[in-house]
Amino acid sequence: MKLYIVILLFIGFSVSAQKHDVQKTIEIFFDGFHQKDTVKMQSVCSSKIILQSISESETKGSKLSDETAGELFKSIASIPSNVKFQEKFLSYNIQIDGTMAHVWAPYEFYLNDKLSHTGVNTFTLFKEKGNWKIIYLIDTRRK
C-alpha cells in the first residue's frame, strides 16, 4: 500500500513539474513580447512555428489570418518605445501527452493602459531535446 501511495505521489509531482515547465515556456515568450526582445521570444519557438489569429467582430464577422514568424518578430521589434502594451493571462489550462502539450489561456490585452481587446490564446508545444518549444499559436481577438 505504501508503494502505491509513493508511486501516485511521484506521478503527481512529475505531472505538476511538466505543467510548470510548459507554463514557464509561455511566460518566457511573453516576457520577450513585453520587452520587445524577439531573440528571447524565438528561444522558446520552433523554427517551424505556425501563427494564426481569428478576429471576431459583430459588424465584420470573423476572419482567420496567418502570419509568418518573421512578420511577427518584425512587427514586435518595430513597436514605438512610447507605446505601452501588456497581455494579461486570466488562467492556464495545460494538457500534456508525452512530448506534446496544449495550453488554453484566456487573456486581456491593454494598449497604453486601456483595454484594447480580449480573447484566448492556444498554444501547442513539442518537447524537443528536453525543452518545450511552441510549434503552433492561434488566438481569438474581440473588442
Residue, then its C-alpha position, 0 to 999 in steps of 0.5 A: m500500500k505504501l508503494y502505491i501511495v509513493i508511486l501516485l505521489f511521484i506521478g503527481f509531482s512529475v505531472s505538476a513539474q511538466k505543467h510548470d515547465v510548459q507554463k514557464t515556456i509561455e511566460i518566457f515568450f511573453d516576457g520577450f513580447h513585453q520587452k520587445d526582445t524577439v531573440k528571447m521570444q524565438s528561444v522558446c519557438s520552433s523554427k517551424i512555428i505556425l501563427q494564426s489569429i481569428s478576429e471576431s467582430e459583430t459588424k465584420g464577422s470573423k476572419l482567420s489570418d496567418e502570419t509568418a514568424g518573421e512578420l511577427f518578430k518584425s512587427i514586435a521589434s518595430i513597436p514605438s518605445n512610447v507605446k505601452f502594451q501588456e497581455k494579461f493571462l486570466s488562467y492556464n489550462i495545460q494538457i500534456d501527452g508525452t512530448m506534446a502539450h496544449v495550453w488554453a489561456p484566456y487573456e486581456f490585452y491593454l494598449n497604453d493602459k486601456l483595454s484594447h481587446t480580449g480573447v484566448n490564446t492556444f498554444t501547442l508545444f513539442k518537447e524537443k531535446g528536453n525543452w518545450k518549444i511552441i510549434y503552433l499559436i492561434d488566438t481569438r481577438r474581440k473588442 
